Amino acid sequence: MLRLYTTKTQMYITGSALWDNSYGRTLLTMVLLWCVLVANGSIITFVLRPKLVGRTGAGVSAAQVQTHQQGQINAAQWVERLTRVDLAIAMVVALLGTALQFGGIEELF
């Protein structure tokens, strides 16, 4: 936001200008992709990580241990998938950020 005001381009995020030009659409796409990254990070932190950290206590049966370990394996696989998706999204966001220097992604192509 500070960059928009210092470069006198804050008009790109107000009113219909956000949709009317390449810069605004690129900026909106970046914000939406960052929201996806935040959602994925929240899923990893608050849903999957507790499953990976959880331990089995004494006096549990072998079946319970096996079920718990299978849950941990599934959680680890989901963390791996989400991390790969996050990496791809971050690369796209970096490309979009670079494109903003030239007026938006549509100006590059």
Distance bins in CASP14 RR format, pairs under 12 A and 6 or more apart:
PFRMAT RR
TARGET T0000
AUTHOR 0000-0000-0000
RMODE 2
METHOD distances of the structure
MODEL  1
1 7 0 0 0 0 0 1 0 0 0 0 0
1 9 0 0 0 0 0 1 0 0 0 0 0
1 10 1 0 0 1 0 0 0 0 0 0 0
1 12 0 0 0 0 0 1 0 0 0 0 0
1 13 0 0 0 0 1 0 0 0 0 0 0
1 14 0 0 0 0 0 1 0 0 0 0 0
1 27 0 0 0 0 0 1 0 0 0 0 0
1 31 0 0 0 0 0 1 0 0 0 0 0
2 9 0 0 0 0 0 1 0 0 0 0 0
2 10 0 0 0 0 1 0 0 0 0 0 0
3 9 0 0 0 0 1 0 0 0 0 0 0
3 10 0 0 0 0 1 0 0 0 0 0 0
3 12 0 0 0 0 0 1 0 0 0 0 0
3 13 0 0 0 0 0 1 0 0 0 0 0
3 23 0 0 0 0 0 1 0 0 0 0 0
3 27 0 0 0 0 0 1 0 0 0 0 0
3 97 0 0 0 0 0 1 0 0 0 0 0
3 100 0 0 0 0 1 0 0 0 0 0 0
3 101 0 0 0 0 0 1 0 0 0 0 0
4 10 1 0 1 0 0 0 0 0 0 0 0
4 11 0 0 0 0 1 0 0 0 0 0 0
4 12 1 0 0 1 0 0 0 0 0 0 0
4 13 1 0 0 1 0 0 0 0 0 0 0
4 14 0 0 0 0 1 0 0 0 0 0 0
4 17 0 0 0 0 0 1 0 0 0 0 0
4 18 0 0 0 0 0 1 0 0 0 0 0
4 23 0 0 0 0 1 0 0 0 0 0 0
4 24 0 0 0 0 0 1 0 0 0 0 0
4 27 0 0 0 0 1 0 0 0 0 0 0
4 100 0 0 0 0 0 1 0 0 0 0 0
5 11 0 0 0 0 0 1 0 0 0 0 0
5 12 0 0 0 0 0 1 0 0 0 0 0
5 13 0 0 0 0 0 1 0 0 0 0 0
5 14 0 0 0 0 0 1 0 0 0 0 0
7 23 0 0 0 0 0 1 0 0 0 0 0
7 100 0 0 0 0 0 1 0 0 0 0 0
7 101 0 0 0 0 0 1 0 0 0 0 0
7 103 0 0 0 0 0 1 0 0 0 0 0
9 17 0 0 0 0 1 0 0 0 0 0 0
9 18 0 0 0 0 0 1 0 0 0 0 0
9 21 0 0 0 0 0 1 0 0 0 0 0
9 23 1 0 0 1 0 0 0 0 0 0 0
9 24 0 0 0 0 1 0 0 0 0 0 0
9 27 0 0 0 0 1 0 0 0 0 0 0
9 100 0 0 0 0 1 0 0 0 0 0 0
9 101 0 0 0 0 0 1 0 0 0 0 0
9 103 0 0 0 0 1 0 0 0 0 0 0
9 104 0 0 0 0 0 1 0 0 0 0 0
10 17 0 0 0 0 1 0 0 0 0 0 0
10 18 0 0 0 0 0 1 0 0 0 0 0
10 23 0 0 0 0 0 1 0 0 0 0 0
10 24 0 0 0 0 0 1 0 0 0 0 0
10 27 0 0 0 0 0 1 0 0 0 0 0
11 17 1 0 1 0 0 0 0 0 0 0 0
11 18 0 0 0 0 1 0 0 0 0 0 0
11 20 0 0 0 0 0 1 0 0 0 0 0
11 21 0 0 0 0 1 0 0 0 0 0 0
11 23 0 0 0 0 1 0 0 0 0 0 0
11 24 0 0 0 0 1 0 0 0 0 0 0
11 27 0 0 0 0 0 1 0 0 0 0 0
12 18 1 0 0 1 0 0 0 0 0 0 0
12 19 0 0 0 0 0 1 0 0 0 0 0
12 20 0 0 0 0 1 0 0 0 0 0 0
12 21 1 0 0 1 0 0 0 0 0 0 0
12 22 0 0 0 0 1 0 0 0 0 0 0
12 23 1 0 1 0 0 0 0 0 0 0 0
12 24 1 0 1 0 0 0 0 0 0 0 0
12 25 0 0 0 0 1 0 0 0 0 0 0
12 26 0 0 0 0 1 0 0 0 0 0 0
12 27 1 0 0 1 0 0 0 0 0 0 0
12 28 0 0 0 0 1 0 0 0 0 0 0
12 100 0 0 0 0 1 0 0 0 0 0 0
12 103 0 0 0 0 1 0 0 0 0 0 0
12 104 0 0 0 0 1 0 0 0 0 0 0
13 19 0 0 0 0 0 1 0 0 0 0 0
13 20 0 0 0 0 0 1 0 0 0 0 0
13 21 0 0 0 0 0 1 0 0 0 0 0
13 23 0 0 0 0 1 0 0 0 0 0 0
13 24 1 0 0 1 0 0 0 0 0 0 0
13 25 0 0 0 0 0 1 0 0 0 0 0
13 26 0 0 0 0 0 1 0 0 0 0 0
13 27 1 0 0 1 0 0 0 0 0 0 0
13 28 0 0 0 0 1 0 0 0 0 0 0
13 30 0 0 0 0 0 1 0 0 0 0 0
13 31 0 0 0 0 1 0 0 0 0 0 0
13 100 0 0 0 0 0 1 0 0 0 0 0
14 20 0 0 0 0 0 1 0 0 0 0 0
14 24 0 0 0 0 0 1 0 0 0 0 0
14 27 0 0 0 0 0 1 0 0 0 0 0
15 21 0 0 0 0 0 1 0 0 0 0 0
15 24 0 0 0 0 0 1 0 0 0 0 0
15 28 0 0 0 0 0 1 0 0 0 0 0
16 24 0 0 0 0 0 1 0 0 0 0 0
16 25 0 0 0 0 0 1 0 0 0 0 0
17 23 0 0 0 0 1 0 0 0 0 0 0
17 24 1 0 0 1 0 0 0 0 0 0 0
17 25 0 0 0 0 0 1 0 0 0 0 0
17 27 0 0 0 0 0 1 0 0 0 0 0
17 28 0 0 0 0 0 1 0 0 0 0 0
18 24 1 0 1 0 0 0 0 0 0 0 0
18 25 1 0 0 1 0 0 0 0 0 0 0
18 26 0 0 0 0 0 1 0 0 0 0 0
18 27 1 0 0 1 0 0 0 0 0 0 0
18 28 1 0 1 0 0 0 0 0 0 0 0
18 29 0 0 0 0 0 1 0 0 0 0 0
18 31 0 0 0 0 0 1 0 0 0 0 0
18 32 0 0 0 0 0 1 0 0 0 0 0
19 25 1 0 0 1 0 0 0 0 0 0 0
19 26 0 0 0 0 0 1 0 0 0 0 0
19 27 0 0 0 0 0 1 0 0 0 0 0
19 28 1 0 0 1 0 0 0 0 0 0 0
19 29 0 0 0 0 0 1 0 0 0 0 0
20 28 0 0 0 0 0 1 0 0 0 0 0
20 106 0 0 0 0 0 1 0 0 0 0 0
21 27 0 0 0 0 1 0 0 0 0 0 0
21 28 0 0 0 0 0 1 0 0 0 0 0
21 100 0 0 0 0 0 1 0 0 0 0 0
21 103 0 0 0 0 1 0 0 0 0 0 0
21 104 0 0 0 0 1 0 0 0 0 0 0
21 105 0 0 0 0 0 1 0 0 0 0 0
21 106 0 0 0 0 1 0 0 0 0 0 0
21 107 0 0 0 0 1 0 0 0 0 0 0
22 28 0 0 0 0 0 1 0 0 0 0 0
22 29 0 0 0 0 0 1 0 0 0 0 0
22 96 0 0 0 0 0 1 0 0 0 0 0
22 99 0 0 0 0 1 0 0 0 0 0 0
22 100 0 0 0 0 1 0 0 0 0 0 0
22 102 0 0 0 0 1 0 0 0 0 0 0
22 103 1 0 1 0 0 0 0 0 0 0 0
22 104 1 0 1 0 0 0 0 0 0 0 0
22 105 1 0 0 1 0 0 0 0 0 0 0
22 106 1 1 0 0 0 0 0 0 0 0 0
22 107 1 0 1 0 0 0 0 0 0 0 0
22 108 0 0 0 0 1 0 0 0 0 0 0
22 109 0 0 0 0 0 1 0 0 0 0 0
23 29 0 0 0 0 0 1 0 0 0 0 0
23 30 0 0 0 0 0 1 0 0 0 0 0
23 96 0 0 0 0 0 1 0 0 0 0 0
23 97 0 0 0 0 0 1 0 0 0 0 0
23 99 0 0 0 0 1 0 0 0 0 0 0
23 100 1 0 0 1 0 0 0 0 0 0 0
23 101 0 0 0 0 0 1 0 0 0 0 0
23 102 0 0 0 0 1 0 0 0 0 0 0
23 103 1 0 1 0 0 0 0 0 0 0 0
23 104 1 0 1 0 0 0 0 0 0 0 0
23 105 0 0 0 0 1 0 0 0 0 0 0
23 106 0 0 0 0 1 0 0 0 0 0 0
23 107 0 0 0 0 1 0 0 0 0 0 0
23 108 0 0 0 0 0 1 0 0 0 0 0
24 30 0 0 0 0 1 0 0 0 0 0 0
24 31 0 0 0 0 1 0 0 0 0 0 0
24 32 0 0 0 0 0 1 0 0 0 0 0
24 96 0 0 0 0 0 1 0 0 0 0 0
24 97 0 0 0 0 0 1 0 0 0 0 0
24 99 0 0 0 0 0 1 0 0 0 0 0
24 100 0 0 0 0 1 0 0 0 0 0 0
24 103 0 0 0 0 1 0 0 0 0 0 0
24 104 1 0 0 1 0 0 0 0 0 0 0
24 105 0 0 0 0 0 1 0 0 0 0 0
24 106 0 0 0 0 0 1 0 0 0 0 0
24 107 0 0 0 0 0 1 0 0 0 0 0
25 31 0 0 0 0 0 1 0 0 0 0 0
25 32 0 0 0 0 0 1 0 0 0 0 0
25 96 0 0 0 0 1 0 0 0 0 0 0
25 99 0 0 0 0 0 1 0 0 0 0 0
25 100 0 0 0 0 0 1 0 0 0 0 0
25 103 0 0 0 0 0 1 0 0 0 0 0
25 104 1 0 0 1 0 0 0 0 0 0 0
25 105 1 0 0 1 0 0 0 0 0 0 0
25 106 1 0 0 1 0 0 0 0 0 0 0
25 107 0 0 0 0 0 1 0 0 0 0 0
26 32 0 0 0 0 0 1 0 0 0 0 0
26 33 0 0 0 0 0 1 0 0 0 0 0
26 92 0 0 0 0 0 1 0 0 0 0 0
26 93 0 0 0 0 0 1 0 0 0 0 0
26 95 0 0 0 0 1 0 0 0 0 0 0
26 96 1 0 1 0 0 0 0 0 0 0 0
26 97 1 0 0 1 0 0 0 0 0 0 0
26 98 0 0 0 0 0 1 0 0 0 0 0
26 99 1 0 1 0 0 0 0 0 0 0 0
26 100 1 0 1 0 0 0 0 0 0 0 0
26 101 0 0 0 0 0 1 0 0 0 0 0
26 102 0 0 0 0 1 0 0 0 0 0 0
26 103 1 0 0 1 0 0 0 0 0 0 0
26 104 1 0 1 0 0 0 0 0 0 0 0
26 105 1 0 1 0 0 0 0 0 0 0 0
26 106 1 0 0 1 0 0 0 0 0 0 0
26 107 0 0 0 0 1 0 0 0 0 0 0
26 108 0 0 0 0 1 0 0 0 0 0 0
26 109 0 0 0 0 0 1 0 0 0 0 0
27 33 0 0 0 0 0 1 0 0 0 0 0
27 34 0 0 0 0 0 1 0 0 0 0 0
27 93 0 0 0 0 0 1 0 0 0 0 0
27 96 0 0 0 0 1 0 0 0 0 0 0
27 97 0 0 0 0 1 0 0 0 0 0 0
27 99 0 0 0 0 1 0 0 0 0 0 0
27 100 1 0 0 1 0 0 0 0 0 0 0
27 103 0 0 0 0 1 0 0 0 0 0 0
27 104 0 0 0 0 1 0 0 0 0 0 0
27 105 0 0 0 0 0 1 0 0 0 0 0
28 34 0 0 0 0 0 1 0 0 0 0 0
28 35 0 0 0 0 0 1 0 0 0 0 0
28 96 0 0 0 0 1 0 0 0 0 0 0
28 100 0 0 0 0 0 1 0 0 0 0 0
28 104 0 0 0 0 0 1 0 0 0 0 0
28 105 0 0 0 0 0 1 0 0 0 0 0
29 35 0 0 0 0 0 1 0 0 0 0 0
29 36 0 0 0 0 0 1 0 0 0 0 0
29 89 0 0 0 0 0 1 0 0 0 0 0
29 92 0 0 0 0 1 0 0 0 0 0 0
29 93 0 0 0 0 1 0 0 0 0 0 0
29 95 0 0 0 0 0 1 0 0 0 0 0
29 96 1 0 0 1 0 0 0 0 0 0 0
29 97 0 0 0 0 1 0 0 0 0 0 0
29 99 0 0 0 0 1 0 0 0 0 0 0
29 100 0 0 0 0 0 1 0 0 0 0 0
29 104 0 0 0 0 1 0 0 0 0 0 0
29 105 1 0 0 1 0 0 0 0 0 0 0
29 106 0 0 0 0 0 1 0 0 0 0 0
30 36 0 0 0 0 0 1 0 0 0 0 0
30 37 0 0 0 0 0 1 0 0 0 0 0
30 89 0 0 0 0 0 1 0 0 0 0 0
30 90 0 0 0 0 0 1 0 0 0 0 0
30 92 0 0 0 0 1 0 0 0 0 0 0
30 93 1 0 1 0 0 0 0 0 0 0 0
30 94 0 0 0 0 1 0 0 0 0 0 0
30 95 0 0 0 0 1 0 0 0 0 0 0
30 96 1 0 1 0 0 0 0 0 0 0 0
30 97 1 0 0 1 0 0 0 0 0 0 0
30 98 0 0 0 0 0 1 0 0 0 0 0
30 99 0 0 0 0 1 0 0 0 0 0 0
30 100 1 0 0 1 0 0 0 0 0 0 0
30 104 0 0 0 0 1 0 0 0 0 0 0
30 105 0 0 0 0 1 0 0 0 0 0 0
31 37 0 0 0 0 0 1 0 0 0 0 0
31 38 0 0 0 0 0 1 0 0 0 0 0
31 93 0 0 0 0 1 0 0 0 0 0 0
31 96 0 0 0 0 1 0 0 0 0 0 0
31 97 0 0 0 0 0 1 0 0 0 0 0
31 100 0 0 0 0 0 1 0 0 0 0 0
32 38 0 0 0 0 0 1 0 0 0 0 0
32 39 0 0 0 0 0 1 0 0 0 0 0
32 89 0 0 0 0 0 1 0 0 0 0 0
32 92 0 0 0 0 0 1 0 0 0 0 0
32 93 0 0 0 0 1 0 0 0 0 0 0
32 96 0 0 0 0 0 1 0 0 0 0 0
33 39 0 0 0 0 0 1 0 0 0 0 0
33 40 0 0 0 0 0 1 0 0 0 0 0
33 85 0 0 0 0 0 1 0 0 0 0 0
33 86 0 0 0 0 0 1 0 0 0 0 0
33 88 0 0 0 0 0 1 0 0 0 0 0
33 89 1 0 1 0 0 0 0 0 0 0 0
33 90 0 0 0 0 1 0 0 0 0 0 0
33 91 0 0 0 0 0 1 0 0 0 0 0
33 92 1 0 0 1 0 0 0 0 0 0 0
33 93 1 0 1 0 0 0 0 0 0 0 0
33 94 0 0 0 0 0 1 0 0 0 0 0
33 95 0 0 0 0 0 1 0 0 0 0 0
33 96 1 0 0 1 0 0 0 0 0 0 0
33 97 0 0 0 0 0 1 0 0 0 0 0
34 40 0 0 0 0 0 1 0 0 0 0 0
34 41 0 0 0 0 0 1 0 0 0 0 0
34 86 0 0 0 0 0 1 0 0 0 0 0
34 89 0 0 0 0 1 0 0 0 0 0 0
34 90 0 0 0 0 1 0 0 0 0 0 0
34 92 0 0 0 0 0 1 0 0 0 0 0
34 93 1 0 0 1 0 0 0 0 0 0 0
34 94 0 0 0 0 0 1 0 0 0 0 0
34 96 0 0 0 0 0 1 0 0 0 0 0
34 97 0 0 0 0 0 1 0 0 0 0 0
35 41 0 0 0 0 0 1 0 0 0 0 0
35 42 0 0 0 0 0 1 0 0 0 0 0
35 89 0 0 0 0 0 1 0 0 0 0 0
35 93 0 0 0 0 0 1 0 0 0 0 0
36 42 0 0 0 0 0 1 0 0 0 0 0
36 43 0 0 0 0 0 1 0 0 0 0 0
36 82 0 0 0 0 0 1 0 0 0 0 0
36 85 0 0 0 0 1 0 0 0 0 0 0
36 86 0 0 0 0 1 0 0 0 0 0 0
36 88 0 0 0 0 0 1 0 0 0 0 0
36 89 1 0 1 0 0 0 0 0 0 0 0
36 90 0 0 0 0 0 1 0 0 0 0 0
36 92 0 0 0 0 0 1 0 0 0 0 0
36 93 0 0 0 0 1 0 0 0 0 0 0
37 43 0 0 0 0 0 1 0 0 0 0 0
37 44 0 0 0 0 0 1 0 0 0 0 0
37 82 0 0 0 0 1 0 0 0 0 0 0
37 83 0 0 0 0 0 1 0 0 0 0 0
37 85 0 0 0 0 1 0 0 0 0 0 0
37 86 1 0 1 0 0 0 0 0 0 0 0
37 87 0 0 0 0 0 1 0 0 0 0 0
37 88 0 0 0 0 0 1 0 0 0 0 0
37 89 1 0 1 0 0 0 0 0 0 0 0
37 90 1 0 0 1 0 0 0 0 0 0 0
37 91 0 0 0 0 0 1 0 0 0 0 0
37 92 0 0 0 0 0 1 0 0 0 0 0
37 93 1 0 0 1 0 0 0 0 0 0 0
37 94 0 0 0 0 0 1 0 0 0 0 0
38 44 0 0 0 0 0 1 0 0 0 0 0
38 45 0 0 0 0 0 1 0 0 0 0 0
38 46 0 0 0 0 0 1 0 0 0 0 0
38 86 0 0 0 0 0 1 0 0 0 0 0
38 89 0 0 0 0 0 1 0 0 0 0 0
38 93 0 0 0 0 0 1 0 0 0 0 0
39 45 0 0 0 0 0 1 0 0 0 0 0
39 46 0 0 0 0 0 1 0 0 0 0 0
39 47 0 0 0 0 0 1 0 0 0 0 0
39 82 0 0 0 0 1 0 0 0 0 0 0
39 85 0 0 0 0 0 1 0 0 0 0 0
39 86 0 0 0 0 0 1 0 0 0 0 0
39 89 0 0 0 0 0 1 0 0 0 0 0
40 46 0 0 0 0 0 1 0 0 0 0 0
40 47 0 0 0 0 0 1 0 0 0 0 0
40 48 0 0 0 0 0 1 0 0 0 0 0
40 78 0 0 0 0 0 1 0 0 0 0 0
40 79 0 0 0 0 1 0 0 0 0 0 0
40 81 0 0 0 0 1 0 0 0 0 0 0
40 82 1 0 1 0 0 0 0 0 0 0 0
40 83 0 0 0 0 1 0 0 0 0 0 0
40 84 0 0 0 0 0 1 0 0 0 0 0
40 85 1 0 0 1 0 0 0 0 0 0 0
40 86 1 0 1 0 0 0 0 0 0 0 0
40 87 0 0 0 0 0 1 0 0 0 0 0
40 88 0 0 0 0 0 1 0 0 0 0 0
40 89 1 0 0 1 0 0 0 0 0 0 0
40 90 0 0 0 0 0 1 0 0 0 0 0
41 47 0 0 0 0 1 0 0 0 0 0 0
41 48 0 0 0 0 1 0 0 0 0 0 0
41 49 0 0 0 0 1 0 0 0 0 0 0
41 78 0 0 0 0 0 1 0 0 0 0 0
41 79 0 0 0 0 1 0 0 0 0 0 0
41 82 1 0 0 1 0 0 0 0 0 0 0
41 83 0 0 0 0 1 0 0 0 0 0 0
41 85 0 0 0 0 0 1 0 0 0 0 0
41 86 1 0 0 1 0 0 0 0 0 0 0
41 89 0 0 0 0 0 1 0 0 0 0 0
41 90 0 0 0 0 0 1 0 0 0 0 0
42 48 0 0 0 0 0 1 0 0 0 0 0
42 49 0 0 0 0 0 1 0 0 0 0 0
42 82 0 0 0 0 0 1 0 0 0 0 0
42 86 0 0 0 0 0 1 0 0 0 0 0
43 49 0 0 0 0 1 0 0 0 0 0 0
43 50 0 0 0 0 0 1 0 0 0 0 0
43 51 0 0 0 0 0 1 0 0 0 0 0
43 75 0 0 0 0 0 1 0 0 0 0 0
43 78 0 0 0 0 1 0 0 0 0 0 0
43 79 0 0 0 0 1 0 0 0 0 0 0
43 81 0 0 0 0 0 1 0 0 0 0 0
43 82 1 0 0 1 0 0 0 0 0 0 0
43 83 0 0 0 0 0 1 0 0 0 0 0
43 85 0 0 0 0 0 1 0 0 0 0 0
43 86 0 0 0 0 0 1 0 0 0 0 0
44 50 0 0 0 0 0 1 0 0 0 0 0
44 51 0 0 0 0 0 1 0 0 0 0 0
44 52 0 0 0 0 1 0 0 0 0 0 0
44 75 0 0 0 0 1 0 0 0 0 0 0
44 76 0 0 0 0 0 1 0 0 0 0 0
44 78 0 0 0 0 1 0 0 0 0 0 0
44 79 1 0 1 0 0 0 0 0 0 0 0
44 80 0 0 0 0 0 1 0 0 0 0 0
44 81 0 0 0 0 0 1 0 0 0 0 0
44 82 1 0 1 0 0 0 0 0 0 0 0
44 83 1 0 0 1 0 0 0 0 0 0 0
44 85 0 0 0 0 0 1 0 0 0 0 0
44 86 0 0 0 0 1 0 0 0 0 0 0
45 51 0 0 0 0 0 1 0 0 0 0 0
45 52 0 0 0 0 0 1 0 0 0 0 0
45 53 0 0 0 0 0 1 0 0 0 0 0
45 79 0 0 0 0 0 1 0 0 0 0 0
45 82 0 0 0 0 0 1 0 0 0 0 0
46 53 0 0 0 0 0 1 0 0 0 0 0
47 74 0 0 0 0 0 1 0 0 0 0 0
47 75 0 0 0 0 1 0 0 0 0 0 0
47 78 0 0 0 0 1 0 0 0 0 0 0
47 79 0 0 0 0 1 0 0 0 0 0 0
47 82 0 0 0 0 0 1 0 0 0 0 0
48 54 0 0 0 0 0 1 0 0 0 0 0
48 71 0 0 0 0 0 1 0 0 0 0 0
48 72 0 0 0 0 1 0 0 0 0 0 0
48 73 0 0 0 0 0 1 0 0 0 0 0
48 74 0 0 0 0 1 0 0 0 0 0 0
48 75 1 0 1 0 0 0 0 0 0 0 0
48 76 0 0 0 0 1 0 0 0 0 0 0
48 77 0 0 0 0 1 0 0 0 0 0 0
48 78 1 0 1 0 0 0 0 0 0 0 0
48 79 1 0 1 0 0 0 0 0 0 0 0
48 80 0 0 0 0 0 1 0 0 0 0 0
48 81 0 0 0 0 0 1 0 0 0 0 0
48 82 1 0 0 1 0 0 0 0 0 0 0
48 83 0 0 0 0 0 1 0 0 0 0 0
49 72 0 0 0 0 0 1 0 0 0 0 0
49 75 0 0 0 0 1 0 0 0 0 0 0
49 76 0 0 0 0 0 1 0 0 0 0 0
49 78 0 0 0 0 0 1 0 0 0 0 0
49 79 1 0 0 1 0 0 0 0 0 0 0
49 82 0 0 0 0 0 1 0 0 0 0 0
50 71 0 0 0 0 0 1 0 0 0 0 0
50 72 0 0 0 0 0 1 0 0 0 0 0
50 75 0 0 0 0 1 0 0 0 0 0 0
50 79 0 0 0 0 0 1 0 0 0 0 0
51 67 0 0 0 0 0 1 0 0 0 0 0
51 68 0 0 0 0 1 0 0 0 0 0 0
51 69 0 0 0 0 0 1 0 0 0 0 0
51 70 0 0 0 0 0 1 0 0 0 0 0
51 71 1 0 0 1 0 0 0 0 0 0 0
51 72 1 0 0 1 0 0 0 0 0 0 0
51 73 0 0 0 0 1 0 0 0 0 0 0
51 74 0 0 0 0 1 0 0 0 0 0 0
51 75 1 0 1 0 0 0 0 0 0 0 0
51 76 0 0 0 0 1 0 0 0 0 0 0
51 77 0 0 0 0 0 1 0 0 0 0 0
51 78 0 0 0 0 1 0 0 0 0 0 0
51 79 0 0 0 0 1 0 0 0 0 0 0
52 68 0 0 0 0 0 1 0 0 0 0 0
52 69 0 0 0 0 0 1 0 0 0 0 0
52 71 0 0 0 0 1 0 0 0 0 0 0
52 72 1 0 1 0 0 0 0 0 0 0 0
52 73 0 0 0 0 1 0 0 0 0 0 0
52 74 0 0 0 0 0 1 0 0 0 0 0
52 75 1 0 1 0 0 0 0 0 0 0 0
52 76 1 0 0 1 0 0 0 0 0 0 0
52 77 0 0 0 0 0 1 0 0 0 0 0
52 78 0 0 0 0 1 0 0 0 0 0 0
52 79 1 0 0 1 0 0 0 0 0 0 0
52 80 0 0 0 0 0 1 0 0 0 0 0
53 68 0 0 0 0 0 1 0 0 0 0 0
53 72 0 0 0 0 1 0 0 0 0 0 0
53 75 0 0 0 0 1 0 0 0 0 0 0
53 76 0 0 0 0 0 1 0 0 0 0 0
53 79 0 0 0 0 0 1 0 0 0 0 0
54 65 0 0 0 0 0 1 0 0 0 0 0
54 68 1 0 0 1 0 0 0 0 0 0 0
54 69 0 0 0 0 0 1 0 0 0 0 0
54 71 0 0 0 0 0 1 0 0 0 0 0
54 72 1 0 0 1 0 0 0 0 0 0 0
54 75 0 0 0 0 1 0 0 0 0 0 0
55 65 0 0 0 0 0 1 0 0 0 0 0
55 68 0 0 0 0 1 0 0 0 0 0 0
55 69 0 0 0 0 0 1 0 0 0 0 0
55 72 0 0 0 0 1 0 0 0 0 0 0
56 62 0 0 0 0 0 1 0 0 0 0 0
56 63 0 0 0 0 0 1 0 0 0 0 0
56 64 1 0 0 1 0 0 0 0 0 0 0
56 65 1 0 1 0 0 0 0 0 0 0 0
56 66 0 0 0 0 1 0 0 0 0 0 0
56 67 0 0 0 0 1 0 0 0 0 0 0
56 68 1 0 1 0 0 0 0 0 0 0 0
56 69 0 0 0 0 1 0 0 0 0 0 0
56 71 0 0 0 0 0 1 0 0 0 0 0
56 72 0 0 0 0 0 1 0 0 0 0 0
57 64 0 0 0 0 1 0 0 0 0 0 0
57 65 0 0 0 0 1 0 0 0 0 0 0
57 68 0 0 0 0 1 0 0 0 0 0 0
58 64 0 0 0 0 0 1 0 0 0 0 0
58 65 0 0 0 0 0 1 0 0 0 0 0
59 65 0 0 0 0 1 0 0 0 0 0 0
60 66 0 0 0 0 0 1 0 0 0 0 0
60 67 0 0 0 0 1 0 0 0 0 0 0
60 68 1 0 0 1 0 0 0 0 0 0 0
60 69 0 0 0 0 0 1 0 0 0 0 0
61 67 0 0 0 0 1 0 0 0 0 0 0
61 68 0 0 0 0 0 1 0 0 0 0 0
62 68 0 0 0 0 0 1 0 0 0 0 0
62 69 0 0 0 0 0 1 0 0 0 0 0
63 69 0 0 0 0 0 1 0 0 0 0 0
63 70 0 0 0 0 0 1 0 0 0 0 0
64 70 0 0 0 0 0 1 0 0 0 0 0
64 71 0 0 0 0 0 1 0 0 0 0 0
65 71 0 0 0 0 0 1 0 0 0 0 0
65 72 0 0 0 0 0 1 0 0 0 0 0
66 72 0 0 0 0 0 1 0 0 0 0 0
66 73 0 0 0 0 0 1 0 0 0 0 0
67 73 0 0 0 0 0 1 0 0 0 0 0
67 74 0 0 0 0 0 1 0 0 0 0 0
68 74 0 0 0 0 0 1 0 0 0 0 0
68 75 0 0 0 0 0 1 0 0 0 0 0
69 75 0 0 0 0 0 1 0 0 0 0 0
69 76 0 0 0 0 0 1 0 0 0 0 0
70 76 0 0 0 0 0 1 0 0 0 0 0
70 77 0 0 0 0 0 1 0 0 0 0 0
71 77 0 0 0 0 1 0 0 0 0 0 0
71 78 0 0 0 0 1 0 0 0 0 0 0
71 79 0 0 0 0 0 1 0 0 0 0 0
72 78 0 0 0 0 0 1 0 0 0 0 0
72 79 0 0 0 0 0 1 0 0 0 0 0
73 79 0 0 0 0 0 1 0 0 0 0 0
73 80 0 0 0 0 0 1 0 0 0 0 0
74 80 0 0 0 0 0 1 0 0 0 0 0
74 81 0 0 0 0 0 1 0 0 0 0 0
75 81 0 0 0 0 0 1 0 0 0 0 0
75 82 0 0 0 0 0 1 0 0 0 0 0
76 82 0 0 0 0 0 1 0 0 0 0 0
76 83 0 0 0 0 0 1 0 0 0 0 0
77 83 0 0 0 0 0 1 0 0 0 0 0
77 84 0 0 0 0 0 1 0 0 0 0 0
78 84 0 0 0 0 0 1 0 0 0 0 0
78 85 0 0 0 0 0 1 0 0 0 0 0
79 85 0 0 0 0 0 1 0 0 0 0 0
79 86 0 0 0 0 0 1 0 0 0 0 0
80 86 0 0 0 0 0 1 0 0 0 0 0
80 87 0 0 0 0 0 1 0 0 0 0 0
81 87 0 0 0 0 0 1 0 0 0 0 0
81 88 0 0 0 0 0 1 0 0 0 0 0
82 88 0 0 0 0 0 1 0 0 0 0 0
82 89 0 0 0 0 0 1 0 0 0 0 0
83 89 0 0 0 0 0 1 0 0 0 0 0
83 90 0 0 0 0 0 1 0 0 0 0 0
84 90 0 0 0 0 0 1 0 0 0 0 0
84 91 0 0 0 0 0 1 0 0 0 0 0
85 91 0 0 0 0 0 1 0 0 0 0 0
85 92 0 0 0 0 0 1 0 0 0 0 0
86 92 0 0 0 0 0 1 0 0 0 0 0
86 93 0 0 0 0 0 1 0 0 0 0 0
87 93 0 0 0 0 0 1 0 0 0 0 0
87 94 0 0 0 0 0 1 0 0 0 0 0
88 94 0 0 0 0 0 1 0 0 0 0 0
88 95 0 0 0 0 0 1 0 0 0 0 0
89 95 0 0 0 0 0 1 0 0 0 0 0
89 96 0 0 0 0 0 1 0 0 0 0 0
90 96 0 0 0 0 0 1 0 0 0 0 0
90 97 0 0 0 0 0 1 0 0 0 0 0
91 97 0 0 0 0 0 1 0 0 0 0 0
91 98 0 0 0 0 0 1 0 0 0 0 0
92 98 0 0 0 0 0 1 0 0 0 0 0
92 99 0 0 0 0 0 1 0 0 0 0 0
92 105 0 0 0 0 1 0 0 0 0 0 0
93 99 0 0 0 0 0 1 0 0 0 0 0
93 100 0 0 0 0 0 1 0 0 0 0 0
93 105 0 0 0 0 0 1 0 0 0 0 0
94 100 0 0 0 0 0 1 0 0 0 0 0
94 101 0 0 0 0 0 1 0 0 0 0 0
95 101 0 0 0 0 0 1 0 0 0 0 0
95 102 0 0 0 0 0 1 0 0 0 0 0
95 104 0 0 0 0 0 1 0 0 0 0 0
95 105 1 0 0 1 0 0 0 0 0 0 0
95 108 0 0 0 0 1 0 0 0 0 0 0
95 109 0 0 0 0 0 1 0 0 0 0 0
96 102 0 0 0 0 0 1 0 0 0 0 0
96 103 0 0 0 0 0 1 0 0 0 0 0
96 104 1 0 0 1 0 0 0 0 0 0 0
96 105 1 0 0 1 0 0 0 0 0 0 0
96 106 0 0 0 0 0 1 0 0 0 0 0
96 107 0 0 0 0 0 1 0 0 0 0 0
96 108 0 0 0 0 0 1 0 0 0 0 0
97 103 0 0 0 0 0 1 0 0 0 0 0
97 104 0 0 0 0 1 0 0 0 0 0 0
97 105 0 0 0 0 1 0 0 0 0 0 0
97 108 0 0 0 0 0 1 0 0 0 0 0
98 104 0 0 0 0 1 0 0 0 0 0 0
98 105 0 0 0 0 1 0 0 0 0 0 0
98 107 0 0 0 0 0 1 0 0 0 0 0
98 108 0 0 0 0 1 0 0 0 0 0 0
99 105 1 0 1 0 0 0 0 0 0 0 0
99 106 0 0 0 0 1 0 0 0 0 0 0
99 107 1 0 0 1 0 0 0 0 0 0 0
99 108 1 0 1 0 0 0 0 0 0 0 0
99 109 0 0 0 0 1 0 0 0 0 0 0
100 106 0 0 0 0 0 1 0 0 0 0 0
100 107 0 0 0 0 1 0 0 0 0 0 0
100 108 0 0 0 0 0 1 0 0 0 0 0
101 107 0 0 0 0 1 0 0 0 0 0 0
101 108 0 0 0 0 1 0 0 0 0 0 0
102 108 1 0 1 0 0 0 0 0 0 0 0
102 109 0 0 0 0 0 1 0 0 0 0 0
103 109 0 0 0 0 0 1 0 0 0 0 0
END
